[in-house]
Amino acid sequence: MANFNKVLLMGNLTKDPELRYTPQGTAVVNLRLAVNRRFRDRNQEQKEEVCFITAVVWDKQAETCNQYLHKGSPIFVEGRLQSRSWEDNSGQKRNVIEVRAERVQFLGTAPAKTESLTEDQPREPSTQEAWLQESEDDKINESQS
């Protein structure tokens, strides 16, 4: 029997990324994502439900997400479902299903971080501009090697 495990999600971050490193030095970040669904119920009333999902991003992509994303950032995640189990401090067995992100795409701009800039200060590039610049830098570096 064939198997297929693919997830495509578009939503907004509900909190800032949580970057950490494994003992081997590999970067990993958790992205807490809210995905909204709007629909009409039987009485034709407009309803909305929210699904909260954790996407786990690894390596260089994790560091990039941590650098440019923040609470409210709109993103598109492509990946697969992954389950893991552990025992918590009280000895209870815990299980979670999360998305193992293979690709994270930054979408548009989100509300700016709380610090304000004066006209004299240089403007930070938007997340999309920064992502595009990093992609271009990677292409240049690949072609030179």
N, C-alpha and C positions, 0 to 999 in steps of 0.2 A: 504494500500500500504506500502511496506517495504521501509525503509530509510537506507542509508549507507553513512557515512562521514569519510573517511580515506585518509590521505595524506602521501606520502613517498617522501622525497626529499634528494638529495645528491648534495652538492655544497661547496663553500668556503665563509667564512665571508668577507664582504666588509668593515667592520670597527670593532673596538673593541666592546665587549658587553657593554650594557648600564644597569647597575644594579641600582635598586631603591627599596624602601620598601613602602608598603601600610601603612596607619595610624595604622593598627593592627599589623604591624611588619612583614608581609609576604614578602619574597624576590620575586622580579620579574625582569626578564632580557629580553631585546629585542635583538634578534640576526638577523642582516641584512645579508641575504644570497643571493648569486648570483648562479643561476643554468644555465649552458650553454647547448645549443642544437646545434649540428653540423648536417648539412644535405647538400644534393646536390639539386640545383634548376633545373628547366626545361632544362637549357643548360649544365647541369652536372658540374656546377661550385660549388666549396666547399663554403658553407655559414655557418655562426654562428650567433645565436641570444642568448641574455641573458635575463633571467627573474629574477627580483629582488623581493624578498619575505621577509617579516618580520615574524619570529617565536617568539612566546612569551613563555617563560619558567618560571615556578613557583617553590617556596619553595627551598628545599635543592639543587635540581638539578640546579636552577638558580644561586645559590652561587658557585657551582662547575664549571658551565660554565664560570662565570665571572672570577674565579680564574685561569683556565687553557687555555681558548680560547683567541685568539687575531686575529686581522685582518689577513686574509689569511688562517686561520685554516680550514682544510677540515672536514666537519661533515656530518652525516646522521641524518635526523630528521623524526620521526614518530609522527603523530598527526592528528588533524582534523581542518577543516576550521571553522572560527569563525568570525562573523561580529559584529561591534560595531559602535555606532553613538554618536556624541557629538556636542556641539555648540562652535565654536572657539571665540576668543576675539573680532572679528568684528561682531559677531552675525550670521555668516554663519553656516548652518548645514553641518557637515562633516560625512562621512561614510568611513569605511575601512574594508577590509577583510584580515585577517591574519591567520597564522597557530598557533593553540594552541598546543604546543609541549607536547607530553606525554612521549617521550623518545628521548634523544639526545645521539648519539654515536660519539665519537671522532675517526677520521680516520687518521692513519699515522701521519706524522709530517709535519708541515708547515714551512715557512721561520721563522727563529728565530727573536725574538724581537731585536731592534736595539742595546741594550747594549751588549758589548762584554765581554767575560770572559777571564781571564788569566789562565794559566795552574794551578796556585795555588788555584784558586777558585773552590769550588765543583760544579759539573754539576747539573742543575735542571733536574728532570725527564721529558721525553717527555710527551706530553698530553696523549698519549695512555698509557704509563707506569703509569702515575699518576691516570688515570681513572681506570686502572686495579687494582692498589693498593687500591684505595678507595672502589672498588667493593668487593675486598677480605676482607677489614676491616669491611664493612657492613655485610658480611656473617658471620664473626667471632662474631660480636656483636649480631647478630640475634640468633646465635646458643647458646650464653651464657645466653640469657634472657629467 
